């Protein structure tokens, strides 16, 4: 047996190296530099005598794959997938060096400590321990250290799925994002495991007007004024909420009054109920249950004294699973008579994805079982990821992928959320050990 405590040391060390590698992905192809961490992981896993492959979609952007071959090609396989890139930082907001990976009062500080180098390193340490101890699974165990998650995976998981699917394919996949927990009023620990995620339908709206002199604006056909009205209508728009089984499970696990619980379960009351909640909770509840529209970029105008004839708006649309309406249908409903005055074009599309969960899914039951090691009696709560993760490339191909790890009791959703892409990102060493033990246990359970 290996205990969470025993995993803490090696996981801490590996996490520190990954943070110090500074694989910052700012969205440009020449950023990221994930080859540094791909090499670190390759070296670390080769130490147990495994053959590790690296893949280069572009110079400097390597991903890597290691495999413990199963004895039965028909047995189910498991992939542990962790991304190696991190988002940029503004060091002014930090109390410690964001790439120093210092260990202070039982916590490792640095960009990626939560998203998601903590899990990337926990998975690698569990994998290495299995290899070192001669683990002989029936189905394959795959470790996938992948780049470019933070920019959508075009040089990472999406590229690998298109070009090297056989190298990364597995029936079951564990990756970010989930594993936080809280105790409900009756003392039951509730652990969120994300089983699906929202789709994305980014759109550009080109708004046209008639140019004129800025000195005579009365009654002008000003594209910017029209664009402002479009933004206002999008903000007011209330699409039909999607209150599915996963949402109901989340509501049941929340620490709220019965009134709030009822309101959050009723399509006619949910919007007004959300309005009464504190901002971070309200924001989460809204995003979980609605297709959302966030106008985030505006381009246009030429000169202070010219009435603009073209304004481009970029709208970040996130589609909730189960929503049957198209993005265009939503825009038509939101904009009303103004819809016919804009040209709508696609920026990016990916559908919402869902994995099966529950007592008849082997990955779900295995995750549930191994949650009990740290938290006897704990309950799994299925959740929805409102952003995007690499899990979608597996779910799109019919594989079961969950976002989860396992953290110490203090890591509730609010704590996790405030550090995610935030200042002072950090993870406690105990959570590193718990996650490593968790992945180790699941691999042994599911594959033998
Ligand atoms: Zn992430």
Boltz pocket constraint, residues with backbone or C-beta under 6 A from the ligand:
constraints:
  - pocket:
      binder: B
      contacts: [[A, 83], [A, 115], [A, 116], [A, 149], [A, 176]]
      max_distance: 6.0
